[in-house]
């Protein structure tokens, strides 16, 4: 298992904590600090155990209101950054 902490930009959450399987291809777990608690817990539950590529395909480019990004979109950036470290 590898862990990665990511500082999102342009969203309400302050940090994203990721655990990837050793191969870096599967998300073991994710948690957010700040943001919409219930929604972000749901995202974490839905994404756990899924391949990173599948999560990115589903969530990349998602926006929040008038913002050009969202916590879900920032998660995809965090996942790619974490994979680059594996």
Secondary structure by P-SEA (a helix, b strand, c coil): cbbbbbbbccccccbbbbbbcccccccccccccccaaaaaaaaaaaaccccaaaaaacccccccccccccaaaaaaaaaaaaaaac
